[in-house]
Amino acid sequence: MCSNKALSRVFTVILLAVIVPSLTTIFTLTPKTSTISLKIPEIHTGAVEIIAENIGPLAPGIVRPGECVNLTLRFDIYSVRGAYAWMISEERDMLKLHNYTLNTRKYNSRLLELCTPSSIVSGVYDLVLVAEQEYTLPRSLWVFSSISRKIRIAVFSDLHIETGSPTPREGDINRFSATLIAHWVNPDFIIWGGDITDTGSEYEAQITQVYRYTYLYKYPVLSVAGNHDWPTGSYTKYLGPLRWSRIIGDKLLVIGIYTVPYAGVEGVAPPEDVAFLEQALFNYSHIPYKIIVFHYPMFYYQGELTTRYDDEVILKPYAQGVITPVSSYWSPNMTAFRHVLKLVEDYNVTVVIAGHIHRDQFVKYTSTRTNITTYFMTFTSTAHGVALYNGVGLFELDLESGELSFPLQPPGFTGFTNRTTPIASNSLPVGVNVGGGLTYIPIRVFYSATGYKVIFENKYSWYSNLSTRLLWVFPWTSNQNTQIVLTTNSTGNASISLLDKKLTIDKLFTLLDLKLPYTTRAELSIYTIEDTTPPVIELFRSIPNIPVLNKTLTLYFNTRDNEWGVNVESLRVFFNGTSIAVQVLKPTSYIGHHNNVSLRIDLLVRGLNTSITTLKIEIADLYGRIAQKLYRVVFYPPGATPTEPPIKEIEVEEKPTQTPTETTPTTTPTETTPTPTPSPTPTLTETIPTQTETTPTTTLVTPTPTPPPGTTTPTSTTQITTPSP
């Protein structure tokens, strides 16, 4: 390991602590500079293009200490001088930096061998290749010295980054919640089952890489692409290869291949992927336990099947009115279906994991030809539209006996029980399901130009005593004079505390201790500046300019807060004293900038005579400071000429209650945190649809929490209504 003397980039962090009444703790640092100089980067800018074809953040190379990994480059790099690997790990209540030089052997301009030292500790590392510049492969090397007999595996599927149901905000809530549940169950590694992005765009791939880094930093992730991830090329540019095989502890082989609509035939694995699968199974046939991962499920069925790959009575292709367990996705090419199923039987595959259908379906498949049993497990969507609920799959595999088990079984756990309706409740619930009216563990992370606010809630009694450590890594400012302003707040027996932190060149590593019993809430705010002023509300456009009776008036507002940002969940709008709905135009998700929030308000007054109305807007910033604006809005008959401004700001009679408590910080000792750099130059050596695919439409409308109703006093000749946005 490098000594700290070899680590040249150092940030000094001075921590000040204050205990505030009402369970709020504030930590701050040295006097702040201007807001502009302390801006954190846009979320997606933290992503980097990966230079390797065969490994990446969603398909790390796997080695033991002292072993080597081959690196196949996507383009020629002639001036490679060496490589190093670094990570920050949790050790008791502290974060520790590990930084190792890798022996590097260059075979040609696109093929390298990187060898780890025998002293390297277990964990997931960033790989850095040193050439004319540094090329980073984030979370792309998984080192382990030993593996337990029972290996625990979590499964995310159909994350659909940047979307959700009914809006991207609900999708974000579920994606954040899934990472909390992952830390709680603490798997050995995580499998992602495809449709990681929604459109396969470069921006979504960048957000995915940062999401994986920020919220699942310490966990290895092995992922396959789905039909929503390709063919743009962004998946391989930022996330990893389309097909891969990995060996874990000489006992478990995991293979990922790509299944998509191919050559106009939906759901058929491309020939090159089937060939890759067959070759990998052949090469590693000696590995006792095997898992295959692909996006499209082979079966659309729940329960047990006893048959064989060439059974044409039971395994018929799907068609309308035909009873068959074979999924519609593979049915158009039964040759491919039977060939892959034969491989599963021949090579004694233990588990086959899939996604795509946004519901759990578990099949216990026993071959009458080989007498082997394979578990086909299709998992629900983690963050998009579902039949029952969004969730995270969890199972354990005994690497001595091959026994499959489920250490945590949610209420109504189905397992492999036969059901006429092909759906199961096997995954651990996360987040919210607006369509089903269900709320479990809603987690929100508000992003602004100066930091983050995280709200944790536990609304599911089955998670009665949820507590965990979180190692989260926030994109952060590169300003070396930065400060950290941190507040926490909680209700009931909940608590969130910062155990340790480390600041590198552009990331803030945090070790958080969270206790979140049922019905409780905890909040964490972490910013580069203090919050001192409430947000500003501005009307910037009216269509039409003069409000007209019996015609919709559309008003556009900006709410600005250059410090911690605007809390869109606090928005309240009243028209003539009655609470009304509002459309939030931007940000459309929690990871969008909350310093500027754009609103659209539609008003409609029916009648014949000029009508004077009031419009009141109330919103808070993410610190809790409230702003109010009151407008006098006059609606005229068509063709009338106003004698005064038709939309006019008037004074708000009641003053908003400010929730924050002002405090004066005290000083605690200085902490120095190094940034990893290489050591001296390394040596060069339940409405259940039929089997058809549906892709929910993404809406950009963000629902506003319903405030208490106000009082309406309409005139006898005026009817006030608000049209649907």
Helices and strands as residue ranges (DSSP letters): G 4-6, E 10-20, E 24-28, G 36-38, G 43-46, E 61-63, E 68-72, E 82-91, E 94-108, E 111-115, E 123-130, E 134-143, E 150-156, H 168-185, E 189-192, H 202-215, E 221-223, H 234-238, E 244-248, E 252-256, H 271-283, E 289-293, E 303-307, G 331-333, H 334-346, E 351-354, E 361-367, E 373-378, E 391-398, E 404-405, E 428-429, E 432-433, E 438-439, E 443-448, E 451-457, E 465-475, E 485-490, E 495-503, E 507-517, E 521-527, E 536-543, E 553-560, E 566-575, E 578-579, E 583-586, E 596-607, E 611-621, E 626-635, E 647-650, E 666-674, E 718-721
